[in-house]
Amino acid sequence: MSTTDDLRSTLDRHASGLADHDLHVRPVAVHERIRVARNRRRGAVGGVAAAVVGAVVLTLTLSLDGGRQAPVADRHLAGHVAPRTMSSLGYTFTFAHGQQGDGKVRLHLAPSPEPRLVSWATSGADHEVTLRGVDEKPRAVTSDDFGDFVRVPPQQDGTITVTGDGEVALATYDLTEAAPGDTKDGITFRDDVAGQRLLADAIGDPGQADISFDLSTEGGALPMSYLCSAGPEDAWLHITVNGRGTVFGGGCDDSLFDPAGSGGVTSYPKAAEARSMHVRMWVTHGQKGRIVDDPDLRIAVGAYAPAPSVGRLAGWPVTATAEYDGHLWRLVDTEPGAPGDRELEVRGVPGQETLVKMSFARTGPGVVRTLENGGPGLSSFSAGGSGSTEAVIPATGGSVGLRASGHRLRDDLQLGLARYVRAD
């Protein structure tokens, strides 16, 4: 299994509660860019340029004999020509550097403000290589030469290693300025996020701590994506819909890249009953303190129409597509546990990498742990309600699942698993 992480899109990152509606603040003048998708004329490029790509610092140690070589700008690597560009969830990345060695290449990436892609190839007769991505266990991959990639998230460093027969190569790709949605000063709300459709958004100017927009919907839940970056440690985020909403504590250090894919997410199930809505986001020192005055602060918030649900598992909606690790995935099937079952596990789809979204509900006091090949996985959760997580099973096979334990687990607890395979 390549990794097991908390599912960002279903769990709020911060402690939440009711907003303080008696908080007296002086509204900041509205300078943010407001965009409603249905009224926007779309050009061929689809938006203003995104952020300037940050420099990539590479330290490469390569070859089985311990030799060292410098990165190259030539795309001819290990007997193949690396693609000039690669695409990930609507974003375009362009070739930056390549490196090859005999049997093994190791690449260290320093932190960058933008994500990067790393692809690989081998001169051997088959395509199988052993890949170790950032913070991952080694795994066998069988994709075509330069036919796949691993994504290195913004601000993250790490080492990527590939081993195989004959010459092997790694190629790095940097983010271009093309933006797949509404963009301003390096912040982009994508038009489509795994079936969720952008309705409206507001992107604040540097230093602006209070933003808002108005929109109308056809009813239903209202998923909201947001980010808060470069703010003080005591920053609290407030997001309201028609004056009612939530408060999030815990700082303000999000990446500016792709708030709908990597920032915070919350949802307002009943907000759209009003059809006409005013959405506001502002940042204060502490939960009830004054508005933040910081020239480096960046905030943004966007409202999405939810992706159509094809069912529910353990209380969580199941959608036809999902995003993970820079790729789009499509639903294959679901595996609901019987009420009260304390363990549930599935195998990967034969011959394909398989994303498994795992959810639990009505657990009662106890612990829910992930499983990997029948044994303990990488994550555990203090139960008591509901939650969700996800994991990837490599194409070479294996299984993942959930196990609930505790002396006071409920008899009607629910576990559910949904399998997805790559759609891009």
HELIX and SHEET records of a PDB file:
HELIX    1   1 ARG A    8  THR A   10  5                                   3    
HELIX    2   2 ALA A   37  ASN A   39  5                                   3    
HELIX    3   3 PRO A  259  SER A  262  1                                   4    
HELIX    4   4 ALA A  271  ALA A  274  5                                   4    
SHEET    1   A 6 THR A   4  ASP A   6  0                                        
SHEET    2   A 6 GLY A 387  ILE A 393 -1                                        
SHEET    3   A 6 THR A 354  ALA A 361 -1                                        
SHEET    4   A 6 GLN A 414  ARG A 422 -1                                        
SHEET    5   A 6 HIS A 327  PRO A 336 -1                                        
SHEET    6   A 6 THR A 321  TYR A 324 -1                                        
SHEET    1   B 5 SER A  16  LEU A  18  0                                        
SHEET    2   B 5 ARG A 244  GLY A 249 -1                                        
SHEET    3   B 5 ALA A 235  VAL A 241 -1                                        
SHEET    4   B 5 SER A 276  HIS A 285 -1                                        
SHEET    5   B 5 ASP A 210  SER A 216 -1                                        
SHEET    1   C 3 ARG A  33  VAL A  36  0                                        
SHEET    2   C 3 GLN A 196  ILE A 203 -1                                        
SHEET    3   C 3 ASP A 192  VAL A 193 -1                                        
SHEET    1   D 5 ARG A  33  VAL A  36  0                                        
SHEET    2   D 5 GLN A 196  ILE A 203 -1                                        
SHEET    3   D 5 ARG A 298  ALA A 305 -1                                        
SHEET    4   D 5 LEU A 222  SER A 229 -1                                        
SHEET    5   D 5 GLY A 264  TYR A 268 -1                                        
SHEET    1   E 3 LEU A  58  LEU A  62  0                                        
SHEET    2   E 3 TYR A  91  LEU A 109 -1                                        
SHEET    3   E 3 THR A  85  SER A  88 -1                                        
SHEET    1   F 5 LEU A  58  LEU A  62  0                                        
SHEET    2   F 5 TYR A  91  LEU A 109 -1                                        
SHEET    3   F 5 GLY A 158  LEU A 175 -1                                        
SHEET    4   F 5 ARG A 116  THR A 122 -1                                        
SHEET    5   F 5 VAL A 150  VAL A 152 -1                                        
SHEET    1   G 5 LEU A  58  LEU A  62  0                                        
SHEET    2   G 5 TYR A  91  LEU A 109 -1                                        
SHEET    3   G 5 GLY A 158  LEU A 175 -1                                        
SHEET    4   G 5 VAL A 129  ARG A 132 -1                                        
SHEET    5   G 5 ARG A 139  VAL A 141 -1                                        
SHEET    1   H 2 HIS A  76  LEU A  77  0                                        
SHEET    2   H 2 HIS A  80  VAL A  81 -1                                        
SHEET    1   I 2 GLY A 181  LYS A 184  0                                        
SHEET    2   I 2 ILE A 187  ARG A 190 -1                                        
SHEET    1   J 2 SER A 309  LEU A 313  0                                        
SHEET    2   J 2 TRP A 316  THR A 319 -1                                        
SHEET    1   K 4 GLU A 343  ARG A 347  0                                        
SHEET    2   K 4 SER A 399  SER A 405 -1                                        
SHEET    3   K 4 VAL A 367  GLU A 372 -1                                        
SHEET    4   K 4 GLY A 375  SER A 382 -1                                        
END                                                                             
